[in-house]
């Protein structure tokens, strides 16, 4: 059994996540992995679980947060593509 890096639970079904930088982390749930590894939105502070948006080297959870923080480059980011149904 291995111990979760986030919560310390000693669990028989832990799993490893290897990062591009060479780090190896052990978790007992995806929830713990998200809390440890997911980036934080630089506007609202939530963990970015989906794709998010990167603007000028900063990470945001949505186009709204990107536009709120970076009034120039942030306005190039869109949450959806294509025409809205009319």
N, CA, C and O atoms as a GROMACS GRO file, in nm:
protein
  344
    1UNK      N    1   0.085  -0.118   0.000
    1UNK     CA    2   0.000   0.000   0.000
    1UNK      C    3   0.089   0.124   0.000
    1UNK      O    4   0.204   0.120   0.044
    2UNK      N    5   0.034   0.232  -0.051
    2UNK     CA    6   0.108   0.357  -0.057
    2UNK      C    7   0.025   0.468   0.007
    2UNK      O    8  -0.096   0.456   0.021
    3UNK      N    9   0.093   0.574   0.044
    3UNK     CA   10   0.030   0.686   0.114
    3UNK      C   11   0.007   0.801   0.015
    3UNK      O   12   0.096   0.838  -0.060
    4UNK      N   13  -0.114   0.857   0.017
    4UNK     CA   14  -0.150   0.969  -0.069
    4UNK      C   15  -0.069   1.092  -0.032
    4UNK      O   16  -0.059   1.128   0.086
    5UNK      N   17  -0.010   1.158  -0.133
    5UNK     CA   18   0.069   1.280  -0.110
    5UNK      C   19  -0.013   1.395  -0.055
    5UNK      O   20   0.040   1.481   0.015
    6UNK      N   21  -0.143   1.398  -0.084
    6UNK     CA   22  -0.227   1.510  -0.044
    6UNK      C   23  -0.289   1.490   0.094
    6UNK      O   24  -0.277   1.576   0.181
    7UNK      N   25  -0.356   1.376   0.114
    7UNK     CA   26  -0.431   1.358   0.239
    7UNK      C   27  -0.366   1.263   0.339
    7UNK      O   28  -0.408   1.257   0.455
    8UNK      N   29  -0.265   1.189   0.294
    8UNK     CA   30  -0.196   1.097   0.384
    8UNK      C   31  -0.264   0.964   0.404
    8UNK      O   32  -0.220   0.884   0.487
    9UNK      N   33  -0.371   0.937   0.331
    9UNK     CA   34  -0.443   0.811   0.342
    9UNK      C   35  -0.355   0.696   0.292
    9UNK      O   36  -0.298   0.704   0.183
   10UNK      N   37  -0.346   0.591   0.369
   10UNK     CA   38  -0.273   0.471   0.331
   10UNK      C   39  -0.374   0.377   0.266
   10UNK      O   40  -0.459   0.320   0.335
   11UNK      N   41  -0.366   0.361   0.134
   11UNK     CA   42  -0.474   0.298   0.057
   11UNK      C   43  -0.417   0.198  -0.042
   11UNK      O   44  -0.312   0.223  -0.102
   12UNK      N   45  -0.485   0.086  -0.059
   12UNK     CA   46  -0.435  -0.019  -0.149
   12UNK      C   47  -0.457   0.010  -0.297
   12UNK      O   48  -0.402  -0.060  -0.381
   13UNK      N   49  -0.535   0.112  -0.330
   13UNK     CA   50  -0.562   0.143  -0.471
   13UNK      C   51  -0.507   0.280  -0.513
   13UNK      O   52  -0.567   0.348  -0.596
   14UNK      N   53  -0.395   0.319  -0.456
   14UNK     CA   54  -0.334   0.446  -0.497
   14UNK      C   55  -0.283   0.435  -0.640
   14UNK      O   56  -0.269   0.325  -0.694
   15UNK      N   57  -0.255   0.550  -0.698
   15UNK     CA   58  -0.198   0.553  -0.833
   15UNK      C   59  -0.093   0.662  -0.839
   15UNK      O   60  -0.092   0.754  -0.757
   16UNK      N   61  -0.003   0.651  -0.936
   16UNK     CA   62   0.104   0.748  -0.952
   16UNK      C   63   0.074   0.840  -1.069
   16UNK      O   64   0.016   0.799  -1.170
   17UNK      N   65   0.114   0.965  -1.054
   17UNK     CA   66   0.110   1.062  -1.163
   17UNK      C   67   0.251   1.114  -1.180
   17UNK      O   68   0.314   1.161  -1.086
   18UNK      N   69   0.300   1.104  -1.302
   18UNK     CA   70   0.435   1.152  -1.335
   18UNK      C   71   0.422   1.280  -1.415
   18UNK      O   72   0.349   1.284  -1.514
   19UNK      N   73   0.492   1.384  -1.372
   19UNK     CA   74   0.484   1.513  -1.439
   19UNK      C   75   0.594   1.526  -1.544
   19UNK      O   76   0.692   1.452  -1.541
   20UNK      N   77   0.579   1.621  -1.633
   20UNK     CA   78   0.677   1.646  -1.738
   20UNK      C   79   0.812   1.682  -1.677
   20UNK      O   80   0.917   1.648  -1.732
   21UNK      N   81   0.810   1.750  -1.563
   21UNK     CA   82   0.933   1.789  -1.496
   21UNK      C   83   1.003   1.676  -1.422
   21UNK      O   84   1.108   1.698  -1.361
   22UNK      N   85   0.946   1.556  -1.426
   22UNK     CA   86   1.010   1.442  -1.363
   22UNK      C   87   0.956   1.409  -1.224
   22UNK      O   88   1.001   1.312  -1.163
   23UNK      N   89   0.862   1.486  -1.175
   23UNK     CA   90   0.804   1.458  -1.044
   23UNK      C   91   0.715   1.335  -1.047
   23UNK      O   92   0.650   1.306  -1.147
   24UNK      N   93   0.712   1.263  -0.936
   24UNK     CA   94   0.625   1.147  -0.922
   24UNK      C   95   0.541   1.170  -0.797
   24UNK      O   96   0.594   1.194  -0.689
   25UNK      N   97   0.410   1.161  -0.813
   25UNK     CA   98   0.317   1.184  -0.702
   25UNK      C   99   0.227   1.063  -0.687
   25UNK      O  100   0.192   0.998  -0.785
   26UNK      N  101   0.189   1.033  -0.564
   26UNK     CA  102   0.100   0.922  -0.533
   26UNK      C  103  -0.030   0.979  -0.477
   26UNK      O  104  -0.028   1.063  -0.388
   27UNK      N  105  -0.143   0.932  -0.530
   27UNK     CA  106  -0.273   0.980  -0.485
   27UNK      C  107  -0.369   0.863  -0.463
   27UNK      O  108  -0.354   0.757  -0.524
   28UNK      N  109  -0.466   0.886  -0.376
   28UNK     CA  110  -0.569   0.784  -0.354
   28UNK      C  111  -0.698   0.818  -0.426
   28UNK      O  112  -0.792   0.738  -0.425
   29UNK      N  113  -0.706   0.937  -0.488
   29UNK     CA  114  -0.826   0.977  -0.561
   29UNK      C  115  -0.791   1.088  -0.659
   29UNK      O  116  -0.690   1.157  -0.644
   30UNK      N  117  -0.876   1.105  -0.760
   30UNK     CA  118  -0.857   1.216  -0.853
   30UNK      C  119  -0.875   1.349  -0.781
   30UNK      O  120  -0.810   1.448  -0.816
   31UNK      N  121  -0.961   1.352  -0.681
   31UNK     CA  122  -0.981   1.474  -0.603
   31UNK      C  123  -0.850   1.520  -0.540
   31UNK      O  124  -0.817   1.639  -0.548
   32UNK      N  125  -0.776   1.430  -0.480
   32UNK     CA  126  -0.648   1.467  -0.419
   32UNK      C  127  -0.546   1.509  -0.525
   32UNK      O  128  -0.468   1.602  -0.503
   33UNK      N  129  -0.548   1.442  -0.641
   33UNK     CA  130  -0.457   1.479  -0.750
   33UNK      C  131  -0.487   1.621  -0.798
   33UNK      O  132  -0.395   1.699  -0.822
   34UNK      N  133  -0.614   1.655  -0.812
   34UNK     CA  134  -0.654   1.789  -0.855
   34UNK      C  135  -0.608   1.893  -0.754
   34UNK      O  136  -0.553   1.996  -0.791
   35UNK      N  137  -0.631   1.866  -0.626
   35UNK     CA  138  -0.592   1.962  -0.523
   35UNK      C  139  -0.441   1.988  -0.523
   35UNK      O  140  -0.397   2.098  -0.493
   36UNK      N  141  -0.364   1.886  -0.556
   36UNK     CA  142  -0.218   1.900  -0.553
   36UNK      C  143  -0.163   1.957  -0.684
   36UNK      O  144  -0.069   2.037  -0.681
   37UNK      N  145  -0.219   1.916  -0.799
   37UNK     CA  146  -0.154   1.944  -0.927
   37UNK      C  147  -0.223   2.046  -1.018
   37UNK      O  148  -0.156   2.108  -1.100
   38UNK      N  149  -0.353   2.066  -1.004
   38UNK     CA  150  -0.423   2.155  -1.096
   38UNK      C  151  -0.380   2.300  -1.073
   38UNK      O  152  -0.364   2.344  -0.959
   39UNK      N  153  -0.362   2.375  -1.182
   39UNK     CA  154  -0.326   2.516  -1.166
   39UNK      C  155  -0.444   2.594  -1.107
   39UNK      O  156  -0.558   2.549  -1.111
   40UNK      N  157  -0.414   2.711  -1.053
   40UNK     CA  158  -0.515   2.797  -0.992
   40UNK      C  159  -0.540   2.916  -1.084
   40UNK      O  160  -0.446   2.977  -1.135
   41UNK      N  161  -0.668   2.949  -1.106
   41UNK     CA  162  -0.704   3.066  -1.186
   41UNK      C  163  -0.648   3.191  -1.120
   41UNK      O  164  -0.670   3.214  -1.001
   42UNK      N  165  -0.577   3.271  -1.197
   42UNK     CA  166  -0.513   3.390  -1.140
   42UNK      C  167  -0.610   3.505  -1.119
   42UNK      O  168  -0.572   3.610  -1.066
   43UNK      N  169  -0.736   3.486  -1.159
   43UNK     CA  170  -0.836   3.590  -1.132
   43UNK      C  171  -0.926   3.552  -1.015
   43UNK      O  172  -0.938   3.628  -0.919
   44UNK      N  173  -0.990   3.434  -1.023
   44UNK     CA  174  -1.088   3.398  -0.920
   44UNK      C  175  -1.036   3.299  -0.817
   44UNK      O  176  -1.099   3.282  -0.712
   45UNK      N  177  -0.922   3.234  -0.844
   45UNK     CA  178  -0.860   3.148  -0.745
   45UNK      C  179  -0.907   3.004  -0.741
   45UNK      O  180  -0.862   2.928  -0.656
   46UNK      N  181  -0.998   2.962  -0.831
   46UNK     CA  182  -1.041   2.822  -0.829
   46UNK      C  183  -0.940   2.734  -0.901
   46UNK      O  184  -0.860   2.783  -0.981
   47UNK      N  185  -0.944   2.605  -0.873
   47UNK     CA  186  -0.858   2.510  -0.943
   47UNK      C  187  -0.911   2.491  -1.084
   47UNK      O  188  -1.031   2.477  -1.105
   48UNK      N  189  -0.822   2.489  -1.180
   48UNK     CA  190  -0.860   2.474  -1.320
   48UNK      C  191  -0.858   2.325  -1.352
   48UNK      O  192  -0.751   2.264  -1.365
   49UNK      N  193  -0.976   2.267  -1.365
   49UNK     CA  194  -0.988   2.124  -1.389
   49UNK      C  195  -1.002   2.097  -1.539
   49UNK      O  196  -0.957   1.993  -1.588
   50UNK      N  197  -1.063   2.189  -1.613
   50UNK     CA  198  -1.080   2.174  -1.758
   50UNK      C  199  -0.962   2.233  -1.833
   50UNK      O  200  -0.851   2.243  -1.780
   51UNK      N  201  -0.986   2.273  -1.957
   51UNK     CA  202  -0.880   2.326  -2.042
   51UNK      C  203  -0.827   2.460  -1.993
   51UNK      O  204  -0.706   2.484  -1.998
   52UNK      N  205  -0.914   2.548  -1.947
   52UNK     CA  206  -0.870   2.679  -1.904
   52UNK      C  207  -0.816   2.761  -2.019
   52UNK      O  208  -0.834   2.725  -2.136
   53UNK      N  209  -0.750   2.870  -1.987
   53UNK     CA  210  -0.692   2.958  -2.089
   53UNK      C  211  -0.561   3.013  -2.036
   53UNK      O  212  -0.550   3.050  -1.920
   54UNK      N  213  -0.462   3.017  -2.124
   54UNK     CA  214  -0.334   3.078  -2.088
   54UNK      C  215  -0.320   3.207  -2.168
   54UNK      O  216  -0.329   3.206  -2.291
   55UNK      N  217  -0.298   3.316  -2.098
   55UNK     CA  218  -0.280   3.446  -2.161
   55UNK      C  219  -0.156   3.509  -2.102
   55UNK      O  220  -0.146   3.528  -1.981
   56UNK      N  221  -0.062   3.542  -2.188
   56UNK     CA  222   0.062   3.607  -2.146
   56UNK      C  223   0.131   3.531  -2.032
   56UNK      O  224   0.187   3.591  -1.940
   57UNK      N  225   0.127   3.397  -2.041
   57UNK     CA  226   0.195   3.314  -1.941
   57UNK      C  227   0.121   3.298  -1.810
   57UNK      O  228   0.176   3.242  -1.715
   58UNK      N  229  -0.002   3.347  -1.802
   58UNK     CA  230  -0.085   3.333  -1.681
   58UNK      C  231  -0.204   3.244  -1.712
   58UNK      O  232  -0.252   3.242  -1.825
   59UNK      N  233  -0.252   3.169  -1.611
   59UNK     CA  234  -0.358   3.072  -1.633
   59UNK      C  235  -0.490   3.120  -1.574
   59UNK      O  236  -0.495   3.177  -1.465
   60UNK      N  237  -0.598   3.096  -1.650
   60UNK     CA  238  -0.733   3.137  -1.610
   60UNK      C  239  -0.829   3.022  -1.635
   60UNK      O  240  -0.806   2.939  -1.723
   61UNK      N  241  -0.937   3.017  -1.557
   61UNK     CA  242  -1.034   2.909  -1.572
   61UNK      C  243  -1.128   2.932  -1.690
   61UNK      O  244  -1.188   2.837  -1.740
   62UNK      N  245  -1.140   3.055  -1.735
   62UNK     CA  246  -1.236   3.086  -1.843
   62UNK      C  247  -1.193   3.212  -1.916
   62UNK      O  248  -1.105   3.285  -1.872
   63UNK      N  249  -1.259   3.236  -2.030
   63UNK     CA  250  -1.234   3.359  -2.106
   63UNK      C  251  -1.276   3.481  -2.022
   63UNK      O  252  -1.211   3.586  -2.028
   64UNK      N  253  -1.383   3.467  -1.946
   64UNK     CA  254  -1.428   3.579  -1.862
   64UNK      C  255  -1.318   3.624  -1.766
   64UNK      O  256  -1.290   3.744  -1.755
   65UNK      N  257  -1.255   3.528  -1.697
   65UNK     CA  258  -1.149   3.563  -1.603
   65UNK      C  259  -1.027   3.619  -1.676
   65UNK      O  260  -0.962   3.711  -1.627
   66UNK      N  261  -0.996   3.563  -1.793
   66UNK     CA  262  -0.883   3.615  -1.872
   66UNK      C  263  -0.907   3.759  -1.912
   66UNK      O  264  -0.818   3.843  -1.901
   67UNK      N  265  -1.029   3.789  -1.960
   67UNK     CA  266  -1.063   3.928  -1.999
   67UNK      C  267  -1.063   4.021  -1.879
   67UNK      O  268  -1.026   4.137  -1.892
   68UNK      N  269  -1.103   3.972  -1.764
   68UNK     CA  270  -1.109   4.055  -1.644
   68UNK      C  271  -0.970   4.096  -1.597
   68UNK      O  272  -0.952   4.206  -1.542
   69UNK      N  273  -0.870   4.011  -1.617
   69UNK     CA  274  -0.734   4.038  -1.571
   69UNK      C  275  -0.648   4.106  -1.677
   69UNK      O  276  -0.569   4.195  -1.644
   70UNK      N  277  -0.661   4.066  -1.801
   70UNK     CA  278  -0.575   4.116  -1.908
   70UNK      C  279  -0.664   4.180  -2.014
   70UNK      O  280  -0.715   4.111  -2.103
   71UNK      N  281  -0.683   4.310  -2.004
   71UNK     CA  282  -0.780   4.378  -2.090
   71UNK      C  283  -0.733   4.389  -2.235
   71UNK      O  284  -0.813   4.427  -2.321
   72UNK      N  285  -0.609   4.356  -2.265
   72UNK     CA  286  -0.562   4.358  -2.403
   72UNK      C  287  -0.567   4.218  -2.462
   72UNK      O  288  -0.654   4.190  -2.544
   73UNK      N  289  -0.477   4.131  -2.421
   73UNK     CA  290  -0.468   3.996  -2.477
   73UNK      C  291  -0.587   3.910  -2.434
   73UNK      O  292  -0.625   3.818  -2.507
   74UNK      N  293  -0.645   3.937  -2.319
   74UNK     CA  294  -0.758   3.858  -2.270
   74UNK      C  295  -0.879   3.863  -2.361
   74UNK      O  296  -0.957   3.769  -2.364
   75UNK      N  297  -0.895   3.972  -2.434
   75UNK     CA  298  -1.011   3.984  -2.522
   75UNK      C  299  -1.000   3.900  -2.649
   75UNK      O  300  -1.095   3.891  -2.726
   76UNK      N  301  -0.884   3.840  -2.671
   76UNK     CA  302  -0.867   3.750  -2.784
   76UNK      C  303  -0.916   3.609  -2.751
   76UNK      O  304  -0.932   3.526  -2.841
   77UNK      N  305  -0.941   3.580  -2.624
   77UNK     CA  306  -0.983   3.448  -2.578
   77UNK      C  307  -1.135   3.438  -2.581
   77UNK      O  308  -1.204   3.531  -2.539
   78UNK      N  309  -1.187   3.327  -2.632
   78UNK     CA  310  -1.330   3.303  -2.638
   78UNK      C  311  -1.361   3.169  -2.573
   78UNK      O  312  -1.283   3.074  -2.584
   79UNK      N  313  -1.476   3.160  -2.503
   79UNK     CA  314  -1.518   3.035  -2.442
   79UNK      C  315  -1.583   2.941  -2.542
   79UNK      O  316  -1.588   2.821  -2.518
   80UNK      N  317  -1.633   2.993  -2.653
   80UNK     CA  318  -1.699   2.909  -2.752
   80UNK      C  319  -1.661   2.956  -2.892
   80UNK      O  320  -1.616   3.068  -2.912
   81UNK      N  321  -1.681   2.867  -2.988
   81UNK     CA  322  -1.646   2.897  -3.125
   81UNK      C  323  -1.771   2.880  -3.211
   81UNK      O  324  -1.850   2.789  -3.188
   82UNK      N  325  -1.788   2.967  -3.308
   82UNK     CA  326  -1.899   2.953  -3.401
   82UNK      C  327  -2.016   3.045  -3.368
   82UNK      O  328  -2.012   3.122  -3.272
   83UNK      N  329  -2.117   3.035  -3.448
   83UNK     CA  330  -2.233   3.122  -3.433
   83UNK      C  331  -2.327   3.068  -3.325
   83UNK      O  332  -2.339   2.947  -3.306
   84UNK      N  333  -2.393   3.158  -3.258
   84UNK     CA  334  -2.493   3.119  -3.160
   84UNK      C  335  -2.624   3.086  -3.234
   84UNK      O  336  -2.657   3.149  -3.334
   85UNK      N  337  -2.698   2.986  -3.184
   85UNK     CA  338  -2.826   2.955  -3.249
   85UNK      C  339  -2.921   3.074  -3.239
   85UNK      O  340  -2.930   3.139  -3.135
   86UNK      N  341  -2.989   3.100  -3.344
   86UNK     CA  342  -3.072   3.220  -3.347
   86UNK      C  343  -3.214   3.196  -3.344
   86UNK      O  344  -3.292   3.291  -3.346
   0.00000   0.00000   0.00000
